[in-house]
Structures are given as structure tokens and as C-alpha cells.
Amino acid sequence: MTTTAQIHEPDFLAGDEFFIPTYSVLTQDGTLFPGATAPDLGKEKALRIYHTMVKTRVLDERMMAAQRQGRLSFYMQCTGEEAAVIGSAAALDDADMIMAQYREQGALMYRGFSIDEFMNQLFGNELDYGKGRQMPVHYGSRKLHYMTISSPLATQIPQATGYAYGQKLAGNGNCTITYFGEGAASEGDFHAALNMAAVHEVPVIFFCRNNGYAISTPSVEQFAADGVAPRAFGYRMHVIRVDGNDVLAVYHATERARQLVVEHNKPVLIEAMTYRLAAHSSSDDPSGYRSRKEEDAWREKDPLRRMQAWLEHQGWWDEEEEKALQDSLRREVLETMKRAEKRPPPALDTLVTEVYAEVTPALQHQLDALKNHIRHYPEAYPRGARFLDTTLQEKDADNEQGGA
């Protein structure tokens, strides 16, 4: 039973006492703040992080352009938040589970998801792991321990707590990290997840990307307190606020957080203060709710430029290497996109396969009805008709050979 000190006058606390400072290491010119210590980050890993940041930015720019050209139905960018996402993912073990929201493609890219795999999902073609069932940018990879993204806001947060509880029982020394925005932290799922994690002491890192806006709603209209971080006190949880555009600070904070959750089963909340330089999605126009002056001020804090400057100070990078990387990535993304968009969609039968171990009678009935519909209106479903014809040809061949 929890005991508290007693008072005998009704002195209320307003919550103003809870002001959390922001941990930062790098200045914008790539030098360390006075008194700051850089994490133990070797050249190889530092360059892997930076390459992933640049690769994510190039992918985002090219795919947003593709959406505007009508080649892609929908897209969401990570632009401006690469240090928060990739810096934290780099501090994890590759077997740790990642449960993302929908702007963490950089974490998946850092784990090794190829441009080809990204493109297959975006175009929902026959090589897409999700068989075209998901919207674009809803990635997932079992082999890379990256849970498939779902659109409903904040559902991944309590799921992460549950998954981490399983990891605790398994005793495998791994943890779960779940990413979400400050808007998702306004959902009830957030509070339920933190309470369960604190009570059951599970190895989970709650990583809030506070990018200033929940679509068009500014953070000042979402909560009156000092951001999201102070909420951890209500659950007696470890918490840190970090400069989300400072990749070294993010990496170090997440590295320490992982140590706490894995070695001591103490859940941690990280609030990364960053900014969404792009629109919320390809369906959004941010000029309706924020100023160009505000955006330009944050562009001066671009996380890629900050890390590039630090690498140059270390003697690990130069302008010539930067240009070569940018050029090669743009070619790779463009060539891979052209190949992916020409691939055919998944076979018609995949609409009902890999849902249950065996296709249920109800699903089979629906599939048969769909095939009959396509057969009657082939001109309206040219791609579907092509797959239907293939299916019928296979059945005819089976019949000729004494099959079904």
C-alpha cells in the first residue's frame, strides 16, 4: 500500500512544479555544447545512421512527387524527424520489437528494409508482403521485428505494453519500443498503456515524437501542462525529454532507456522535441494552420545538416561524399520505383488466403461471387479479369488431366 506524507491545510498543487529540461548534445554547427559528452558512437555506426537519414529524406521527396504525379495514392513523410526516429532505432538491439505509428520508415530502413521492399508495399504489387491489403506507408516486416502499421491512432501503444510483458516472461533480454506523436498521447490508449506498463514493470520504451501538431492542431491547444513528459510522474515512470533534432542526444537517451527497461524492467517515456517539416500527409496543406516563418525557423534546425556538420568535424565526411551519396540514392529510388510500379498486383485468390490457416466456407463463397462478377464485367476489371482467366485456364488444365 502506498503511503504519503500528511498535511493539515488544503494546499493544492497546480502541476506547475513539473518542468522538465531538454537533453541536448550537438549545436546546429555540429560542435558539442559546453559540458556535453558525445555517446560512444564509432565511425561505422555513425555513417550507417547518417546514410539512413539521407536515404529516408530522398525516398520521401521522390515518393511525395510520385503521389503528386498520380502514380501513388497516398504518402506520409518523415522529413524533419529523421534524427528522432533513426537515432533511437540505432540504439536498440536488432531483435527488439518496433511498434510504429506511420512516420517511422527510417527505423525500418535502418534495420535493413530495402528500397525495393518499400516500393512493393507502396504500390501494393505481387511482391508486397501485405498482398496489397494495406494503404501505402503501412509497412511491416516479421524478419526485422517491425510490427505492421495500422491506421487507427494510438492502438500500437497498449499493444507494445502487452508485447513487452511477453518479452519479460520469456526472459530473452529484449524490449519493445513504440513510437507515437503528441496527438496520439491525447488518446485513452496512451494512459492505459503507461499504467499497465508501470504496474507490471515491463521492458517497453514509449517514444513520443512531439512535432508540434496533431495534423492541424498545435500542441498548445492539446494540453495545458509542460508537454507530454510530466505525465510519466503520474505513473511513477522514468522519463527524459530530448532534443529530437539532435541525433547524438536521441541515441544516448535511448541507449540509457534500453538499459533501464531490459536490466531492471522499468518502462521509460521519452519525449523528443522535434518538428514536422512536411505536411501531415499528402492529403494535407499545412499553410492553412502554420506560417512560413515558423517553418523556415525550424528548417534552420534541420537534423540532417546538424549531423552532417558533426561528421565533417570528426573527419568522417565531406562535400564530395555527400554529393555522391545524394546522386546514387536518387538514381536508386527512381529506378526501383519504375520497376515496382510495373509489377502486377497480387493474385486474386490472395484476397482470402493467409487470413486463416484454411479458407473458411464464407470467404470462399465471397471469392467465388467476386470471380463471377468479374467474369460478367471483364471490361470494368481488366487486371482482375486477367487473373481470373489465368485461374480458369489452370482449372481447365486440371480437368483435362483428370483433376478436380
VENSULGI-V658936 format. One record per helix or strand of 2 or more residues. SS is the DSSP state (@ for helix, = for strand). FROM is the first residue (numbers start at 1). TO is the last residue. Records with the same first field share a line. If there is no record, write none. Layout:
SS=FROM-TO  FROM-TO
This chain:
==22-23  97-99  146-147  176-181  204-210  213-214  217-218  238-243  268-273
@=43-68  82-90  105-111  115-123  155-170  184-186  188-200  219-221  229-235  247-264  286-288  292-299  303-314  319-342  348-351  361-376  378-380  382-400
